[in-house]
Amino acid sequence: MLVLCLVPRTASPQDAQLTVRDGWAALERGDASKAAAIFRAEIDRKPSDAWAHFGSAHAALALGRTDAALWSLKRAVEYDP
């Protein structure tokens, strides 16, 4: 599975960027559960973070949770069309 780590166009605080990057790193290691938890924590901290929703969608898809993946993708597009 190819996973691209994208940096948001609007800079967020350095610690938030690291959190999202840690989520992608967890996905790349095959740890979708950890990635989902990381992305969820970022969404709880900053609900309008489109990249956290995008990552959450990837984690949900890796966990076989298609409905959650679609919901997260929709939120990502809402926050960063």
C-alpha positions as CSV (number, residue, x, y, z in Angstrom):
1,M,0.0,0.0,0.0
2,L,1.4,3.4,-1.0
3,V,0.7,6.1,1.5
4,L,1.7,9.7,0.7
5,C,2.5,12.1,3.5
6,L,1.1,15.4,2.5
7,V,1.8,18.7,4.3
8,P,-1.2,21.0,4.7
9,R,-1.3,24.2,2.7
10,T,-2.2,26.1,5.9
11,A,0.5,25.6,8.5
12,S,-0.6,24.3,11.8
13,P,1.5,24.4,15.0
14,Q,4.6,22.3,14.8
15,D,3.4,19.7,17.4
16,A,0.2,19.2,15.4
17,Q,2.2,18.6,12.2
18,L,4.2,16.0,14.1
19,T,1.0,14.3,15.3
20,V,-0.4,14.0,11.8
21,R,3.0,12.8,10.6
22,D,3.1,10.2,13.4
23,G,-0.3,9.0,12.2
24,W,1.0,8.5,8.7
25,A,4.1,6.8,10.0
26,A,1.9,4.3,12.0
27,L,0.0,3.6,8.8
28,E,3.2,2.9,6.9
29,R,4.3,0.5,9.6
30,G,1.0,-1.3,9.2
31,D,-0.4,-0.1,12.6
32,A,-3.8,1.2,11.5
33,S,-5.2,1.1,15.0
34,K,-2.5,3.3,16.4
35,A,-2.8,5.6,13.3
36,A,-6.6,5.9,13.9
37,A,-6.0,6.8,17.5
38,I,-3.4,9.5,16.6
39,F,-5.7,11.0,13.9
40,R,-8.7,10.9,16.3
41,A,-6.7,12.8,19.0
42,E,-5.7,15.5,16.4
43,I,-9.4,15.8,15.3
44,D,-10.5,16.1,18.9
45,R,-7.8,18.8,19.4
46,K,-8.6,20.6,16.1
47,P,-11.9,19.5,14.6
48,S,-11.4,21.4,11.3
49,D,-8.0,19.8,10.5
50,A,-8.7,18.4,7.0
51,W,-5.4,16.4,6.9
52,A,-6.3,14.7,10.2
53,H,-9.7,13.7,8.7
54,F,-7.9,12.5,5.5
55,G,-5.5,10.4,7.6
56,S,-8.4,9.1,9.7
57,A,-10.1,8.0,6.5
58,H,-7.0,6.0,5.4
59,A,-6.8,4.4,8.8
60,A,-10.5,3.5,8.8
61,L,-10.2,2.0,5.4
62,A,-7.1,-0.1,6.5
63,L,-9.3,-1.3,9.4
64,G,-12.1,-2.3,7.0
65,R,-14.4,0.5,8.3
66,T,-15.6,1.8,5.0
67,D,-18.5,3.9,6.4
68,A,-16.1,5.6,8.8
69,A,-13.6,6.2,6.0
70,L,-16.3,7.8,3.8
71,W,-17.4,10.0,6.6
72,S,-13.9,11.2,7.3
73,L,-13.2,11.9,3.6
74,K,-16.4,14.0,3.5
75,R,-15.2,16.0,6.5
76,A,-11.8,16.5,4.9
77,V,-13.3,17.9,1.8
78,E,-15.6,20.1,3.8
79,Y,-12.7,21.7,5.6
80,D,-10.3,21.9,2.6
81,P,-12.2,21.8,-0.7
